Amino acid sequence: MAGIDWEVFLVACLTALACALPGGFLFLRGATMQLEAVSHSILLGIVLVALGGFGDSVVLLLLGAACVGLVSVLGGELIIKENGARTSVVVALIFPGMFASAVILMNTFLRNSHIDLHVVLMGELATVSLDRLEWMGRDWGSAAMWKAIWALIGNVLFMTVAARRLSIAIFDPLLSITQGRSPHLIHACFMAVVCLCAVAAFDVVGSILTLALFSIPATCAFFWARRLSSFLWVSCSTSLVGTVIGFFAANRWDLSMAGCISTALGFCLLCSALFGTYRGFIWTTALMKRALNKMGAFPIIGSMFGINEWS
């Protein structure tokens, strides 16, 4: 068991919270797969900047990734609005090609560069404390920690200002239109914020863990929460629980932190699907049993399947 790097632990927790907050609204909108599309386009942006000869500049790599991600997201929203195409169609047709192009360009022209495909996909949380932020001759801590802090602050500010409008645009687009607001414009602004957050998380923890932190906590909250506020609280809490379990498991058995955190989040999803008090399997089965017994309908249904009593 290696010594615990608490700075890495803090970066992991901050990144988890920064991803879980917008991930809840992505889930409610039914646009979680768009995040996968964003991650594909981000990789293409990094490769294009590196091919342009600026691969040594981290700032330019992140700016290139953010620009390509924003263009792809806003372009996808425009296609959906103008042509009436479904989100799944846009994701399936456009973004896999962008990711495949990035992988081909990387393996063809950047084979000997410092950009490693495994690190891009899986990330390497254990080494984030090596990249320091130095200003005015002082060490201000890990650069990844500050990226996660600013991403979290930006998400909190955006949700504080636009949460009501965003929830109306998600649950009742017609009401949003009657109030003089465009649901497509609100969704485009929200996806721009998601893209910037994804770029920051992508740089810190890699593509796979970014997808897990955005999607799995919100899916877990779906089995527990009835209201939007509780939904977001459960989503953020689940992301923290999965991150803590995965971090200490990886530290205990010397495993990949991204893989362990993703696995821990998957275990949280399994537990939520079984024991969730709103849509969990056991809870809904108990409610169904109670309703059938109250109506006296279970003997009829049970006889159809050769069951004499509910055990």
N, C-alpha and C positions, 0 to 999 in steps of 0.2 A: 504493500500500500504506500503510494507516494504521498508527500506532504501536500496539504490542501492549499491551493492558490486562491485566496479569497477575492482577489481582484478579478480572476476569471469567473468565479461564482457570481460576483456582482454583475459582470457583463452579461452572463447568461440570463440572469433574472430580469435585468432591465430590457434585454432584447425580447424576452418572452412576453413581458407586459406590453411593450411597444407593438408587438405583432398581434396579440390577442384582442386588443381594443378595436382596431378596424376590422379584424377578422370576424367579429360578431356581426357587424353590419353586412359584410360580404356574404356570410352564410344566410342571413335573413333575406337578402336580395336574390339569393340563388346564383351568385356569381363567383363562388369559390374557385371554380376552374379557371376563371380569368386570371387569378393569381399565378397559376402554373404558366399561363401564357406570358405574363409579365416576366417571370423568371427566365423563360426561353429567350425573350427579346433582350433582356439585360445581358445575357452572355454574348449575344451578337454585338451589342454595343461595346463591350470590353474588347472583343476581338478586333473590331473595326478600328478602334483607337490604337490598339497595339500595332496593327498593320500600317497605320499612318505614321509610325515611328515615335509614338509618345507612350510606349509601354512602361517606361520607367517612372512616369508621373502618376501617382495614386489619385491625385485630385482630378486629372484629366480622364483617367479610367472611369472614375465614379460619375463624372459629368457626362461622359459618353454613354454609360449604361443608363443614367437617368433620362437623357434626351431620347434615346432609342425606345426606352420603356414608355415614356410619355407619348411619343409619336404613335407607337403601336396601340396603346390603350385608347387614346383619343380617336385614332383612325378606326379602331374596332367599334367604338361608340357611334361614330358617324355612319359606318356601314349599317349598324343595327337600326339607327334612327331613319336613315334615308331609304334603305331597301327593305326594311322590315324583317331582316334575317334574324334567326335565333342566335343567342349568345353561344350555344354549343357549336353551331355551324361555323361561326367566325373563329372560335378557338381551334376547332379541328382542322380547318382549312389553311389558316394563315400561320399560326405560331409554331407548330411542329416543323414547318419548313424553315423558319428562322433559326430554331435551335439546331436543326440538322446542318444548316449552312454554317453556323458558328463552329460546330464540331469539326466539319470538313475543313474549313479555313484554318482552324487551330492545328489540326493534325498535318496539314499540308504545308503551311507557311510559318507556323510558330512552334514547330516541333522542338526546337532548342531554346525557346524563350523561357522566362521565369514563370509564365502562366501555366499552372498545372491543372488539368481537367479534374483530377480526383479532389483537389483542394477546393476548386470552384464548386463542385457538386456537394461534397460532404462537409467542407469547411474544416477548420482546425482550431477549436476553441482553446485548446491547451496552450497555444502560442500567442494569443492575442495580447498578453501582457508584455511581449517583447517589443512591440511597436509603441514607442512612447511619444507623448505630446510634450514638446519642450518649447517654452515661450519666455522671453526675457531672462534666459539663463536658468530657468527653473523647470523641474520635472513636474508636470501637472497630472501625471498618471497615464494610464493606457489610452491610446487614441480611440480604440474600439469602444471604451467605456463612454467617452464623450459623444461618439456617434450614436450610441444607444440612448444616452440621456437626451440629446436633442431630438431624436426620433420620437421618444416618449413624450417630451414636452410638446412637440408639434402636433402629435395625435390628440393629446389631451385638450389643447387649445382649440383645435378644429372641432372635436366632438362637443366641447362646451358651447361653441358658437353655433354649430350647424346640426346638432343632434336632433333637434325637434323637426327641422325642415327635412333632414335626411330620412327620419322615420316616417314622416308623412309621405314623402316621395316613394318610399319602399312599400308601405302598407296601403296607401290610398292615392295613387297618381292623379286621379281625377280631381280630388280635393286640392292637391298641389297646383294643378292647372287653374282651378277656379280662384285660387289665391294669387294668381299672377306669376307663378314660378314654374320654370321648366324642369320636369323630372329628369330629362336627359342631361341638362346642364348641371344639375345637382349631382347626378351620378358621375358625370365626367370630372367634376371638381373632386369628388370623393375618390375616384380611381386615380387621379393625379397624386393625391396625398398617399394612397396605398402604394403607388409606384415608388415614390420617394422613400417611404418607409421600407419597402421591400429591397431597394438598392442598399440602404444602410445595413439591414439585416443580412442581406446576401453577402456583403463584404465582410461581415463579422462571423457568421455561423455557416455560410454556404447555402446552396439552393435547397437541398432536401429538408434540412431542419427549418428553414424559413417557411416552406410549404406546410410542414407539420405544425409549427407554432401559429400560423394563420388559421388553419382549417380545423385541427382536432379539438382544441379547447371550445370553440364555438359549437361543434357537433356534440360534445359532451354536455354543454349547457342546454342544448335542445331537449335532453332527456330529464332535466331537472327544473327548469324555470318556466314560469307562466307570464311574467312581465318583462318588459325590455330592460329595466334597471337591474333586476335580479339576474336576467340572462347575461348581461355584461359582467356583473360581479362574479358569477359562476365561471364564466369564460376566463377571466383574468386569474381567478383562484386556481382553476385547473391547470393553466399554463405554468403557474408558479410551482404547484405540487409536482407536476411531471418533470419540470426542470430540476427541482431539488433532488428528487429520487434518482433521475438519470445522471446528474452530476456526481453524486456521492457513489453511485454504482460504478460509474466509469473510473472514478478515482480509486475505489476499493479494488477493482479487478483489472485495472490498467487497460481499459477498453476505449473505443472511440466515444467521445462525449456526445457528438451529434447523433450517433447511432443509439446510444443508451437513452438519451433524452427523448428521441423519437419513439423508442420502444416503450418507455415509461408512459408517454402520452397515449400510445396505443392501448396499454393496459388500463389507463384511466377511462378510455373510450369503451372498452369492454365492460368495465364495472358500471359505467353509466348506463349502457344499453341494457344491462341486467337489472340493476337496482335503482335506477332513476325513479323519482317519486312523481313524475308527470307522464313520461312516455316510456319508462323502462318496462322490460318484458314482464318481470315478476309483478310489478304494480298494476299494469294494465290487465294481466291475467286475473289477479285478485279482484279487480273491479268488475271484470266480465263475469266471474263466478258469482259475485254478490248480486249483480243485476239479473242474471239468469235465474238464480234461486228466488229472488224477490218476485219475478214475473211468473215463476213456476214453469219456465220454458225449458229448464235443463233436462227433465226426464224425457221430453220429446226429442230434444237434440241428442241426448245421450243414447237413446234407444237406436237412433240412426247409425251410431258407430259402435253399438254393442257395449256401452258403458253404463253401469248401473248407478254409480254415484261418483261425485267429484272428489277425488282424493287430493 
